[in-house]
Amino acid sequence: PPPPPPFVPAKPKYHSASVGIPAYRNLTTLPEDAFYRVHAAYLGMVSYNDYLFGELLHGVKAAGLYDRTAVFFSSDHGDFAGDYHLVEKWPGAADDVLTRVPLFARLPNGARNIVARAPVSLFDIPHTMCHLQGINVDGDGPQLGAVGGTFASSLLPTLRDGTDGDLRRVVRAEGGFSSWRDLHPGGSDHVDMGNPRGMYYPRAVEEMAEGSPKWVMARNLTHKLVYRPRGVSELYDLASDPRELDNLWGKPSAAPLQGAMERELLGWLVETADVTPIRMDPRRTPKWDPSGRG
């Protein structure tokens, strides 16, 4: 299928031809074919990473460790890669091409050749790793040995038995900058603002000139809400609009859906805010040795 088109109405302004990524990256005059080539290059890099991952697994097998090794392979974010005539990622963006990343996992003697449909979160990966090591990260309840909650879910039932997981689950993400306080000293993110030829310099200029408003997202299998207090919020019916071209936010017909997802998101923010563990980690910080021998 063709990539999603550019300059879709009711999108956040980083999609804009005048003040968004296309303007600051000088993408507005490129022919359509250029974005197909960007996409092809990205897919080529993904393919090469798949090859390298395979080489890693060959090494694990050659070392005789494959039958006692759990494997998790994912990514921290995706890339526009030409979709919507945009490139790279953006801190203020929650588009599915950025936030919906692959996850491959396997356990020794676990389920094989399954594709689980239930939404999962990157938080689930370390949570599951802790469970595999017998570390209780399910909360600060009365159970012996609990070390605190992670607000994640274990993937062990799916990895061991091939069950689909919770198809009604809502997963969340957040990002963006709302003020100069959120930016690193000297510029945006990790960008050297003294080097106009730097790869990420245009992104930094756009972020500091136009802003990259903070957002929080709630997503399930069929719908997605992105709330921005200082920018354009978004609501999509992913079943009928998987490419996120029809923003339903604020439309009367979508008011019940929007209200329900806003309440769900508010509940999550309340439940996960300012939560500290009851028990102290016994390892603590090592004592400082001024002699430098410690």
C-alpha positions, 0 to 999 in steps of 0.5 A: 500500500502507499505510505500515508499522505502528507499534511493531513487536516487536524494533525499536530503542527509537526506534520505541517508544511510551514512550521513542522518537520517538512519545513525545518528538514527542507522536505516540502520540495522533494518528489513523491519518489524520494519518500519511497526511497527513504522508506526502502532504505529504512526497510533495508536497515531493518533487514540488516538488523534482522540478519545481525540478530540471527548471527547473535542467535547462531553464536548463542547456539554455538556456545551451547547456551540456547536451551538455557537462554531467554531472548528478548528483541525489541526497539525503543521507538520507530521512525517515520521513514517517509510516512506522511512525508516525514523523517526520523522520530519526534519527541512530540509525536505519538504516531503508531509508526513511532510508538508501536514497535516489534517485540520478539521473545522466546523461552527455552521449552516455551511456546513456538511460532505464535503471534500474540495480538494483545497490546504489550508495553516495553515495561513488560520486558524487564518485569518479565525478566525479573519474574524469570529470576524469581524477583517479586516486582508485583507490588509492595503487598504483604507477600514476602520479598516484594521489592516494589511495583513496576505497573507492568505485566508479565509475559510469561503466560504467553511465552510459556503457553502461547496464550494471547494475553489480555485483549482488552488491555490499555497500554500507555506512553508519554513524551515531548517537551513543554518548556525550556526546563525540559530541554538539555542545557545548551539546546534541544535533547542531546543536540550540539546547537553550535553545529548547524551542520549536525544531523539533528540540528534542524530538529532542535531548531524546530523544537525550540522555535515551535515546541514539541508539546508534552503528551500522554497516550492510551492505546488498546487494540481498536482505539488510541487517544493522545492528549496534549495540554498545549497542542493538538490532541488526537483520537483514532478508531484504529479498526477503521482508520489504521493509518491515523488519517481521521482525527476524531478528537472533539467531534460530537460523534466520538464524544462518548469514546473520547470521554471514556478514554480520557477517564481511563488515562486520568485513572492511570496518571493518578495510580502511577504518580508519586509512588515510592516503595515501602521497603528499602533496597538492602544493597544501598549505595556503596560507601565512598572511599576517599583513597580510591581503593574501594 
